[in-house]
Amino acid sequence: MAMDPAKRQAVGEVVRQHPGMSLAAVSPGIVLFLVLWAVTNFWLAVIVGVAAAGAGYYFLTRQK
């Protein structure tokens, strides 16, 4: 799956100009990772994090 170059450039510019907004966008994922790590174990949190990142990548790059 190839990402549209214009979209990739736009996302990169937003992250460079507004790093706080980018952190706020991913903070629920960070909190979920930390809660899973505290409640269960580190490896389950890593597996869920990798699955969530893969799903996010799929939904951002899929062809409509």
N, C-alpha and C positions, 0 to 999 in steps of 0.2 A: 504494500500500500504506500503510495507516494503522497506526500502532503503538498498542497498547493504552495508554490514559492511565495506568492503574495501574502497568503495567510500566515505562513511561517515567518516572514519578515515583519508583518504587523504584530504578531504575538511577541516576537523578540523585542520590538520597539516598546511595546507596552510594559514588558518586564523590566527593561532598562530604565524607562522613565518613571515607573511607579512600582518599585519593589515591594512596598508595603501593601499595595492592593493585591499583588500576586501572592504574598504571604497570607493575606486574609482569605484569598480564594482557596488555598490548599490547607488552611488551618483545621477544618473539620477532619480531613484525612490524617493529619498529624495527631490530633486528639484521639481519633479512633485507634491509631497505631499504639499510642501510649496506654490507652485503657485496655486494649487487648493484651499488651505486654504485661501490664500489672495484674490483670485478672487471670490470664491463662499462662502463656509462656512466650518467649521471644520468637520462636520459629513460627508459631501460628500467626503472630502479628506480621512477620515478614511475608508469609504466604498470602495473607489477605491483602497486604500492601502491594505486592507484585500483581495479584489478580485485579485489584482496583486500578492500578496504573495501566495495565493492559486493556481493561475495559474502557478507561478514559481515552487512551490512544485510539482504540477502535472507533469510538463514537466521534472523536474529533476528525479522523481521517477517512471515514467511510464515504463512499460515493452515494449521493442522494438521488 
